[in-house]
Each structure stands twice: as C-alpha cells, then as structure tokens.
C-alpha cells in the first residue's frame, strides 16, 4: 500500500545553483511540476536571494533559508 506524501522539498543544493546550473534549474522545474500534480505542500530550502524567492514563489514553494531567517524577536528579517 503506497504511503501518502504530505510535502515535497526542493533541496538547497538545487536552489543554490538555480541561476548558474542548467541541470539544477531543470530539476527544480521538475519538482515543482510533480508537486503540482501530486498536490502536496512544497518547501524550498536554502533561499538566500530575492531572485531565488521570486523564481520559486509562483510555483507554490514555501521558502526556507537565510533570506527568511527569524530574528531574536521571532520576526522575519526579510519579507
């Protein structure tokens, strides 16, 4: 019996080289397409730039990384 998948994750290794590695960009596109088809929530790790966020946000990825780190007060350091 298959186990339901509750979340897809885009690993930080792919996010890091998103703009410089054509294979990484292709892998990210594939993960987004698969996640949309299967319907689970999707998280992108290692976001460190607004450009990475802007590219992944339309795909529905929840950001996780230094760009979205929480400060001592618990508030976001960047939008």
C-alpha positions as CSV (number, residue, x, y, z in Angstrom):
1,X,0.0,0.0,0.0
2,X,1.6,3.3,-1.0
3,X,2.2,5.9,1.6
4,X,0.7,9.3,1.0
5,X,3.1,12.2,0.5
6,X,2.4,15.2,2.6
7,X,5.2,17.5,1.4
8,X,7.7,17.9,-1.5
9,X,11.0,19.5,-0.9
10,X,13.4,21.3,-3.2
11,X,16.9,20.7,-1.7
12,X,19.1,23.6,-1.1
13,X,21.8,22.2,-3.4
14,X,19.4,22.8,-6.4
15,X,18.3,26.2,-5.1
16,X,21.9,27.3,-4.6
17,X,22.8,26.9,-8.2
18,X,19.4,27.7,-9.7
19,X,20.7,30.6,-11.9
20,X,24.1,29.0,-12.8
21,X,23.4,25.3,-13.3
22,X,21.0,24.4,-16.1
23,X,20.6,20.9,-14.6
24,X,19.6,22.4,-11.3
25,X,17.1,24.6,-12.9
26,X,15.6,21.6,-14.8
27,X,15.4,19.6,-11.5
28,X,13.6,22.5,-9.7
29,X,11.1,22.8,-12.6
30,X,10.5,19.0,-12.5
31,X,10.0,19.0,-8.7
32,X,7.5,21.9,-9.0
33,X,5.6,20.1,-11.8
34,X,5.5,16.9,-9.8
35,X,4.4,18.6,-6.7
36,X,1.6,20.4,-8.5
37,X,0.4,17.1,-10.0
38,X,0.5,15.2,-6.7
39,X,-0.8,18.0,-4.6
40,X,1.3,18.0,-1.5
41,X,2.7,21.2,0.0
42,X,6.2,22.2,-1.3
43,X,9.1,23.7,0.6
44,X,12.3,25.2,-0.9
45,X,15.4,25.1,1.3
46,X,18.3,27.4,1.2
47,X,16.8,30.5,-0.3
48,X,19.4,33.3,0.1
49,X,18.4,35.8,-2.5
50,X,15.2,37.7,-3.6
51,X,15.8,36.3,-7.1
52,X,15.5,32.7,-5.9
53,X,12.4,33.6,-3.9
54,X,10.8,35.3,-7.0
55,X,11.5,32.4,-9.2
56,X,10.1,29.8,-6.8
57,X,7.2,31.6,-5.3
58,X,4.9,31.3,-8.4
59,X,5.4,27.5,-8.2
60,X,3.9,27.5,-4.7
61,X,7.1,26.8,-2.7
62,X,7.2,27.7,0.9
63,X,10.5,29.5,1.5
64,X,13.1,28.3,4.0
65,X,16.6,29.8,4.2
66,X,18.7,32.7,5.3
67,X,16.5,35.2,3.4
68,X,13.7,34.1,5.6
69,X,15.6,33.6,8.9
70,X,13.9,34.7,12.1
71,X,15.5,37.3,14.3
72,X,15.7,37.2,18.1
73,X,12.2,38.7,18.4
74,X,10.8,36.0,16.2
75,X,10.0,38.4,13.3
76,X,11.1,37.8,9.8
77,X,14.4,39.6,8.8
78,X,13.3,39.8,5.2
79,X,9.9,39.7,3.5
